[in-house]
Amino acid sequence: MTQASNPVVKVCVEEKLAAFADYWSPRIVAELNDQHIKLVKLHGDFVWHLHEHEDELFYVIKGTLVIELRDRNIVLNPGEFVVIPKGVEHRPVARDEVHVMLFEPAGTVNTGNNSGDLTVTEPQHI
């Protein structure tokens, strides 16, 4: 690819997060080696799910996120992250609003094997 068709672009995370208000609806802000980098605002309980073929990384920007696993909970504060390996059932929980950056393979569906009202099959690019 030429530089014109693949420009180098700086991303301001705060500006991107200010561009949307809805919860549990990830937005793609960049792509990296067949990975999507997404921003998402969370509040409340998500659904129990797993990703059969994808690992995913949750990096907390703002707030406190609890990742519930079947055998324990992982509490993440700003500046902390966790990688959830493929095949591990989990449920994100945000008692207050939380801002998260996700790193996951392109095409990863947010609800994994548990489709429903919160499923986003084609996240918006912002």
Secondary structure, DSSP 8 states (H G I E B T S, - for coil): --TTTS------HHHHHHT---BS--EEEEEETTEEEEEEEEEEE---B--SS--EEEEEEES-EEEEESS-EEEE-TT-EEEE-TT--EEEEEEEEEEEEEEEETT--TTTT--STT--SS-EE-
